[in-house]
Amino acid sequence: MTTLLARKAQAHQTVLVSHMTPYDPTYQAQQQAIQSAFAPHSGTVQAGQQALAVSYNMVVQQSTLLAYIDNFRWLALVSLICVVGVFLLKRVHAHGPGAVH
């Protein structure tokens, strides 16, 4: 499950990052807002780097959450299949010498 979690997180991160382009007005507005919040404390150059770090952190958190959701769905499906499989199994009765009745 850990391997599946890591791979799904990477896949989701790839999809999420593809939407973060400098040409997207929403992304630009978000970066400007974050950068303007950091600028008075650390300067404009470092504020730009911190804004990118905050955005990357959000992408990592969201991709990890999506990966956990995917893993939960797989585990729920496997559990459901196991529960149904239990009811499909035939009960075996022991007959013969030494069988407990």
Secondary structure as a PSIPRED ss2 file (coil, helix, strand):
# PSIPRED VFORMAT (PSIPRED V4.0)

   1 M C   1.000  0.000  0.000
   2 T H   0.000  1.000  0.000
   3 T H   0.000  1.000  0.000
   4 L H   0.000  1.000  0.000
   5 L H   0.000  1.000  0.000
   6 A H   0.000  1.000  0.000
   7 R H   0.000  1.000  0.000
   8 K H   0.000  1.000  0.000
   9 A H   0.000  1.000  0.000
  10 Q H   0.000  1.000  0.000
  11 A H   0.000  1.000  0.000
  12 H H   0.000  1.000  0.000
  13 Q H   0.000  1.000  0.000
  14 T H   0.000  1.000  0.000
  15 V H   0.000  1.000  0.000
  16 L H   0.000  1.000  0.000
  17 V H   0.000  1.000  0.000
  18 S H   0.000  1.000  0.000
  19 H C   1.000  0.000  0.000
  20 M C   1.000  0.000  0.000
  21 T C   1.000  0.000  0.000
  22 P C   1.000  0.000  0.000
  23 Y C   1.000  0.000  0.000
  24 D C   1.000  0.000  0.000
  25 P H   0.000  1.000  0.000
  26 T H   0.000  1.000  0.000
  27 Y H   0.000  1.000  0.000
  28 Q H   0.000  1.000  0.000
  29 A H   0.000  1.000  0.000
  30 Q H   0.000  1.000  0.000
  31 Q H   0.000  1.000  0.000
  32 Q H   0.000  1.000  0.000
  33 A H   0.000  1.000  0.000
  34 I H   0.000  1.000  0.000
  35 Q H   0.000  1.000  0.000
  36 S H   0.000  1.000  0.000
  37 A H   0.000  1.000  0.000
  38 F H   0.000  1.000  0.000
  39 A H   0.000  1.000  0.000
  40 P H   0.000  1.000  0.000
  41 H H   0.000  1.000  0.000
  42 S H   0.000  1.000  0.000
  43 G C   1.000  0.000  0.000
  44 T H   0.000  1.000  0.000
  45 V H   0.000  1.000  0.000
  46 Q H   0.000  1.000  0.000
  47 A H   0.000  1.000  0.000
  48 G H   0.000  1.000  0.000
  49 Q H   0.000  1.000  0.000
  50 Q H   0.000  1.000  0.000
  51 A H   0.000  1.000  0.000
  52 L H   0.000  1.000  0.000
  53 A H   0.000  1.000  0.000
  54 V H   0.000  1.000  0.000
  55 S H   0.000  1.000  0.000
  56 Y H   0.000  1.000  0.000
  57 N H   0.000  1.000  0.000
  58 M H   0.000  1.000  0.000
  59 V H   0.000  1.000  0.000
  60 V H   0.000  1.000  0.000
  61 Q H   0.000  1.000  0.000
  62 Q H   0.000  1.000  0.000
  63 S H   0.000  1.000  0.000
  64 T H   0.000  1.000  0.000
  65 L H   0.000  1.000  0.000
  66 L H   0.000  1.000  0.000
  67 A H   0.000  1.000  0.000
  68 Y H   0.000  1.000  0.000
  69 I H   0.000  1.000  0.000
  70 D H   0.000  1.000  0.000
  71 N H   0.000  1.000  0.000
  72 F H   0.000  1.000  0.000
  73 R H   0.000  1.000  0.000
  74 W H   0.000  1.000  0.000
  75 L H   0.000  1.000  0.000
  76 A H   0.000  1.000  0.000
  77 L H   0.000  1.000  0.000
  78 V H   0.000  1.000  0.000
  79 S H   0.000  1.000  0.000
  80 L H   0.000  1.000  0.000
  81 I H   0.000  1.000  0.000
  82 C H   0.000  1.000  0.000
  83 V H   0.000  1.000  0.000
  84 V H   0.000  1.000  0.000
  85 G H   0.000  1.000  0.000
  86 V H   0.000  1.000  0.000
  87 F H   0.000  1.000  0.000
  88 L H   0.000  1.000  0.000
  89 L C   1.000  0.000  0.000
  90 K C   1.000  0.000  0.000
  91 R C   1.000  0.000  0.000
  92 V C   1.000  0.000  0.000
  93 H C   1.000  0.000  0.000
  94 A C   1.000  0.000  0.000
  95 H C   1.000  0.000  0.000
  96 G C   1.000  0.000  0.000
  97 P C   1.000  0.000  0.000
  98 G C   1.000  0.000  0.000
  99 A C   1.000  0.000  0.000
 100 V C   1.000  0.000  0.000
 101 H C   1.000  0.000  0.000
